[in-house]
Amino acid sequence: MKHLMSWVAAVGFVAIAGAAQAQQTPDALVRQVSGEVLDAAKADKSIQSGDLARISALVESKVLPHVNFVRMTSKTIGPQWNKATPEQKKKVQEEFRTLLLRTYAGALSQVQDQTVEVRPVRDVSDESNVLVRSEIRGKGQPIQLDYRLEKAGDSWKIWDVNVSGLWLVTTYQGQFKPVVSQSGIDGVIKMLEDLNKSAANRS
């Protein structure tokens, strides 16, 4: 599961990253930017060695500005999100963001000769939930990646990623739900803090 979700985070998000233009379709954006970011990872020895600072810089500049992080985080929390204070929302997003950055570190260090094949989008009538399908191809079996994007002004933003049948939001919902039920948002924050501290100590 950890290996699979690392591919979700690393390859899934970098495939969507980049500045979108109004005339671009979602699949055109995926096709253009995925190659750019994967090429950057392949060319950077520090990223391949798992340098968190280098990976964070890449993700911060190319990925996260073009992700609807509020929607992604709120959906992982569920109905309790609406009851959270602004301070709680800010903190849980910060910790969730750090968790994903550390997940990228492990996955991007595995980038070697992968390429992305993106399928054309057939329907963009629902601009809040457009599905883009693609495959990551390299050694071994291709990895299926699907993306949910929404239109935000003149750009497209990702809010969920699926790899081989596992949606990122749904997966984290399963992890957060019992914690939210027992300890509320503060419990999720504590869980994320512990996960991030544990990861930091191992790095």
N, C-alpha and C positions, 0 to 999 in steps of 0.2 A: 504493500500500500504506500509506504513512504517513497519508494522508488517511482511508483506510478504518479503520485501527486507531485513529485519533484519535476517530472516532465510536464505536468499541467502548468505549474508555475513558471518554469523557465521557458519552455518552447511556446507554450500557449500565449503567455503575455507578450513576449517579444515579437511574436508574429503579428500582433495587433498594433504595436506601438507606432508612434510617429505622428506628424502633423497631417491631419486630414484636410483635403480640399473639397469644396462643395460639389465639384463635378465628378469626384471619384465615387465609385460604387464601393460597398464594403469589401467585396472580394478583391477589387483592384488595390485597395489600401493594404489588405493582408499580403497580397502578392508582392507589392513594392517594398514594404517596410521589413517583412520577415527576412528577405534576402540581405538587406542592409545590416540588420542587427546580428543575424547569424554570422555574417562575414566578419563583423567587428569582433565577435566572440572567438572565432577561429583564428583571427590574426593576433589576438592578445594573449600572450603566454601567462600573464598574471591572472586573467580570468580563468584560463584552463587549469591553473593551479589552485583555484578556489579563493583568490584574494578578495575578501569581502568588500574592502574599500573600492576596488576597481569595479566589481560587480554592482555595488550600490550606486556608484556614479553613473554607470550605464543605465541601470533601471530607473534611477531618479530622473535622468534627462530624457530618456527615450520611451519609457513605458508608463510610469505612474501618472504623469500629467494627462494621459489620454485614456485613463481608466475611470469609470464612474465608481470611485471607491466607496462613496457614501451608500450607493444602492447595493453594492456587493456586500458591504459589512452589515448593513441593516437587514438584508435578507438572511444572512447567516445567523443573526441574533433572533430574528422572528418578531412576534408582536411586542415583546418586552422593549424593543428598540424605541418605540414611541413613548415609553414611560421613563426612559433614561434622561438624566440631566445633560445639559450641554457639555459639562466637564467629563461625565462618564463616556459620552459619545466620542469626544476628542481622544480620551485615553485609550479606549478599546480600539479605535482606528489606528492610533500610533503603534500599539502593541501588535495588532494584526499585520500591519505594514511591515514591522520588523521581522515578524515570523516569516512572511512571504519572501522578504529579502534574503533571509538565511536559507530558505528553501532553494532560491535561485542559485546560491553559491555552490551547492552540491551538484545541481543539475547542469549549470553552465560549464562546470569543469569537465563535463563529459562530451561537450560539443567537439566533433571532429569533422566528419564529412557529410553531415546531414543536409538535406535539401527539403524544401516545402513545395508540395503540389496543392494548389487551391482550386476548388471547384466553383464554377460560376454560380452566383446567387440568382435564383429564379423569382423570388418574391420579396419586395421591400415595402409592401403596402402597410405593414405594421412597423412603423419606424421606431417603436419602443422595444421591439424584439425581433431583430433580423438574424437569421441563422446562416452562418458561413461554415462550410465544411472543408477540411483539408487533411492532408496526410504528411507526416514527417517521415522521410525516407533516408535510409542509410544502411548500415549493416543490420542484418536480421529482418524481422517482420516490420512492415510499415506501422506507424503509430497513428491511429485515427484521432484527429483533433477537431472539435466543433466549437464554435464561438457564438455567444449571444451578444449582439451589439445594439445600441440605441443611437438615434440621431440626436445630437446636441448642438443646436445652431447649425453651423456649416461643417461640422465634423461628426465622425462616428466614434463612439466610445464603447469599450467592452465592459460587460458587467458579469459575465460568467463564462467558464470554459469547461469543456467536456473532453475527456480522453478515454477512449475505448469503453464508453458507457458510464463513466463516472464524472458527474458534474461537480465542479469545485464548490459551489455554494451549498449544494445538497450534502456533500461530504462533511463540510465544516458545520452545517446545521446539526448533523448527527452527533458531532463532538460537543457542540455548545449547548444543545437542548437540555440534557440532564443537569448541567452546571447552572444554567439560567433558572431552571425550575427550583433548584435547591438553594442557590446563593445569589440569584439575580445577576445584574450586569457586573457588579463588583466581583462576583465569583469568576466570571469570564476573564475579567481583567487580571485577576490573580493567577488564573491558569496560564494565560498568555505570558505574563511576566515570568512565571516559573519556567515555561518552555524556552523563552528567549534567554534567560540566565543560564539554563542548562546547555543550550547550544553555544553560547558565548564561552563558557568554560571549556567546551570541547574543542573550540577553534584555536 
